[in-house]
Amino acid sequence: MKTLKSLVRRALIPTLAVITALLCGGIVIILTDFENLSKIGTDPLAGIGGAVGGVLSGYGAMIAGAFGDPARILTALQGGTEREIATAIRPLTETLVAATPLIFVGLAVAISFRTGMFNIGGDGQLIVGALGATTVAIAFQNSGVPMLVILVLSIVAGALSGAFWGFIPGFLKARTGAHEVITTIMLNYIAAQVVLFALRGEFLRNPGAGGQPISKVMTSWVDVPSIITLPAIRLDYGFVAALLMAGVASWLLFRTTKGFELRAAGFNLTAARYAGMSAGGSMMLGMALSGGLAGMGGGFMVIGTVGQLSNDLSGGIGFNAIALALLAGLRPSGVVMAALLFGALTTGGKVMGIESGIPFDLLFFIMAMVIMFVAAPGLIRSIWRVKVAGPAPEVASITPTAPAEPV
Amino acid sequence: MRLELRDISKRFPGVLANDKISISADKGEVLGMLGENGAGKTTLMNILSGLYKADSGEILIDGELKTFRDPAAAIDAGIGMVHQHFMLVPVFDVVEAVALGAETVSGPLGTFDRGAARKRIVELSEQYKLNVNPDAKIESLPVGVRQRVEILKALYRKSDILVLDEPSAVLTPSETEELFGIIRSLAATGTTIIFITHKLNEVIKVADKIVVLRRGRVAGSADPKTTTRQELANLMVGRDVELIVPKGPAKPGEVVLSIKDLFVRDDRLEMAVKGLDLEVRAGEIVAIAGVQGNGQTELVESITGLRPTDSGVISIGGQTLDRATPRQVSDMGVAHIPEDRGRDGLINFMTVAENYILNTYHREPYSSRGMLDLKKINERAAQGVKDFDIRTPSINTLAIALSGGNQQKVVVAREFSGPVQLVIAAQPTRGLDVGSIEYIHRRIVEQRDAGAAILIISTELDEVLAVGDRIAVMFDGRIVGTLTDDDATYENLGLLMGGAVFGDGAAA
């Protein structure tokens, strides 16, 4: 009961933030609906009604695009053809596919932030991880090694490469004091160039792609197994691995002595030092773990859903992951929820764009509003008249409220 | 102006912070407001300064009913606040800092009339003997002077009622004396002063009238001419308190901590400890007195393994420390109560339970093979909370939510949770109220009687005299004298702290 209560309390602000952001998005849709707005002078009722209707149909399309149509899914499952089932559940599976790398990188960001390291380098670590995974996978092309073995080796290689890329800024900070925000951002650029360079080589390059920096398609000899084998369904065990990693991250942070050290160093480096912990060690370990998770996410992308490496693989996941990790209050379980939300918004937003003509870019607006509202809990509280429980000190949402209990 | 607060009540969720508090102060009167942390002093003052609105009650100035919508309204009504934490822009000079927000402007563009502001500031500074250089940069000023700048700020805004919130918390003894002089001269010229503190000596010395708050109510009032520290302390805490914890004579045993010819550098690599010799025996409390910044911090950090030594030998229980890490020192049974608990002793955003195991989490029974045993941790932490009477809603409450006294109890509970052969306590009662000070001292004396060697480093003479079996005075990186029993007086300590040479340690 008590845990349920605290769960509700924790989720309250983020949930209200999402609702507020959607309302703001609705206002923007109305204000840019010039067709209906122009009618307000002559026929105000129809004008406003039409504008509000536009919002409702747009959001309706978004929800259907993100989760599918429940009635349709039900009828399809009751004796529909494979094709019908696939079409009906595809929106939902695509949401999960979009959420998968966000979970990995979101966890990466959460772990680094918990360690007191502002890892802005999720993009770089993800793509270096993807490069590592691709290199190992391609090395085993035509080797006759069983697919599962190649898969595991590739993912491990991805995680290790990402961990190495994350370790560099951790090491630089511990040894020289170089600020990780600078070094991780710079390492993003370096990572992009390294991948571009690697994709120019014979070994990785796809001979059929002309001069494009794209690797060979690996699906013929290594692939992450699908959860549901249906045509056009891309959902694979990468998603399960992501959920598993959320559990591992939570366990690590809250149940192990290493996690205790990481969190202690993250909150207060001097007190951690006074308590006999190694501050530098925590920085390096935290960043390596963070990079490892991002790299594993990159590995699952290239081996699984995407099937090949390209230099624009990440598409800004690293930055979205920072936002969603903060939305999640840096809790692994929260990261999963936030990643599902972001996944739903992106997949649903595309459908909304196609079906209702509301530009996809509105989604970036809504996501940005969500983050802004989460960052300003006082604003949300005053909008929704939520009372603060107890005279507890005002704590930004990125700080945990009860870290002793695992999430 | 005469200030009167009538039946002020203020409720926060779950706490009645002020319960029908009535106080008054006449023109030119110094009202000392005494109370433990959490007694409601700060809430009351925030209501007076317009920061909070009272749920009920009235504020009267010269008999006229006032309501303050915001701090600006309170300032307009002549109420000036000097906060415990100064509100000054470090890169401004004194004129700019004082005038900020109340600038005199001139010309069509409304440019800041620095000359006029400076003139008034110089006048005020002379009138009240504040002795502030108007052109000095704030960041270059010592703490005591910064406080005077805050007072100037209030006077500049024509405050007739001045509220000083724990003004001496950051001052050295001599700066405090100067402050009292200023308070006296302000009062003499008709300023009404409310002096908030939890230090008994101070109210007795400076106030015309004393009000004691306890748990949101007026617990009583006293006349400083006739009252005693004991009476005030009892009023504050609500029971009979021992201002000086009773202890029997020390029974010194083996030497536990031995320091020979120690040299240690500070952060700027200047020599801070310069050839220090010290011995602390089992079963005795050695108190190091001294003005802050005479190498005490560096001494403590070198003993506890946090700072490398330049030369010299430190040994604990016969074992010589050679580049020992903080963990190795702690594992030898050294309890360390750091001087800044918020920064060094606790992790504010971790729970009481987590703070309780902060330096033992890696050992049995709290963990094995890298896995925390949450059940054991919670069990032991709950026991610690009980044993040390830590007032906290639960062991899963964040440390930052506790009062200063309870935070310090968490630190002490943790440090005393294992076998202890040496206690290093730096400023163990800084900022704590009477009840907590009594408690912490009692626990330290208990450790002594159980056979531990205790080293206390304190800038509070009262503390040094109350608990020390031997008192060593540190000045300029050395021990300049050691006092026992009859020699240990305020006068002798004061002399030594200023650098005079006296007693047996003078050879160093």
HADDOCK unambig.tbl for C-alpha pairs under 7 A between the chains (distance, minus, plus):
assign (segid A and resid 255 and name CA) (segid B and resid 371 and name CA) 5.99 0.50 0.50
assign (segid A and resid 255 and name CA) (segid B and resid 372 and name CA) 5.22 0.50 0.50
assign (segid A and resid 256 and name CA) (segid B and resid 370 and name CA) 5.55 0.50 0.50
assign (segid A and resid 256 and name CA) (segid B and resid 371 and name CA) 4.31 0.50 0.50
assign (segid A and resid 256 and name CA) (segid B and resid 372 and name CA) 5.05 0.50 0.50
assign (segid A and resid 257 and name CA) (segid B and resid 361 and name CA) 6.78 0.50 0.50
assign (segid A and resid 257 and name CA) (segid B and resid 362 and name CA) 6.26 0.50 0.50
assign (segid A and resid 257 and name CA) (segid B and resid 370 and name CA) 5.18 0.50 0.50
assign (segid A and resid 257 and name CA) (segid B and resid 371 and name CA) 5.84 0.50 0.50
assign (segid A and resid 257 and name CA) (segid B and resid 372 and name CA) 5.84 0.50 0.50
assign (segid A and resid 258 and name CA) (segid B and resid 370 and name CA) 6.96 0.50 0.50
assign (segid A and resid 264 and name CA) (segid B and resid 347 and name CA) 6.92 0.50 0.50
assign (segid A and resid 267 and name CA) (segid B and resid 347 and name CA) 6.56 0.50 0.50
assign (segid A and resid 267 and name CA) (segid B and resid 349 and name CA) 6.71 0.50 0.50
assign (segid A and resid 268 and name CA) (segid B and resid 347 and name CA) 5.91 0.50 0.50
assign (segid A and resid 270 and name CA) (segid B and resid 343 and name CA) 6.71 0.50 0.50
assign (segid A and resid 270 and name CA) (segid B and resid 344 and name CA) 5.57 0.50 0.50
assign (segid A and resid 271 and name CA) (segid B and resid 343 and name CA) 6.20 0.50 0.50
assign (segid A and resid 271 and name CA) (segid B and resid 344 and name CA) 4.12 0.50 0.50
assign (segid A and resid 271 and name CA) (segid B and resid 345 and name CA) 5.59 0.50 0.50
assign (segid A and resid 271 and name CA) (segid B and resid 346 and name CA) 6.07 0.50 0.50
assign (segid A and resid 271 and name CA) (segid B and resid 347 and name CA) 6.43 0.50 0.50
assign (segid A and resid 274 and name CA) (segid B and resid 326 and name CA) 6.63 0.50 0.50
assign (segid A and resid 274 and name CA) (segid B and resid 344 and name CA) 6.22 0.50 0.50
assign (segid A and resid 275 and name CA) (segid B and resid 327 and name CA) 6.98 0.50 0.50
assign (segid A and resid 275 and name CA) (segid B and resid 358 and name CA) 6.00 0.50 0.50
assign (segid A and resid 275 and name CA) (segid B and resid 359 and name CA) 4.53 0.50 0.50
assign (segid A and resid 276 and name CA) (segid B and resid 326 and name CA) 4.83 0.50 0.50
assign (segid A and resid 276 and name CA) (segid B and resid 327 and name CA) 4.27 0.50 0.50
assign (segid A and resid 276 and name CA) (segid B and resid 359 and name CA) 6.32 0.50 0.50
assign (segid A and resid 390 and name CA) (segid B and resid 13 and name CA) 5.06 0.50 0.50
assign (segid A and resid 390 and name CA) (segid B and resid 14 and name CA) 6.06 0.50 0.50
assign (segid A and resid 391 and name CA) (segid B and resid 12 and name CA) 6.52 0.50 0.50
assign (segid A and resid 391 and name CA) (segid B and resid 13 and name CA) 5.96 0.50 0.50
assign (segid A and resid 392 and name CA) (segid B and resid 401 and name CA) 6.40 0.50 0.50
assign (segid A and resid 393 and name CA) (segid B and resid 401 and name CA) 6.51 0.50 0.50
assign (segid A and resid 402 and name CA) (segid B and resid 396 and name CA) 6.35 0.50 0.50
assign (segid A and resid 403 and name CA) (segid B and resid 350 and name CA) 6.89 0.50 0.50
assign (segid A and resid 404 and name CA) (segid B and resid 351 and name CA) 6.96 0.50 0.50
assign (segid A and resid 404 and name CA) (segid B and resid 396 and name CA) 6.70 0.50 0.50
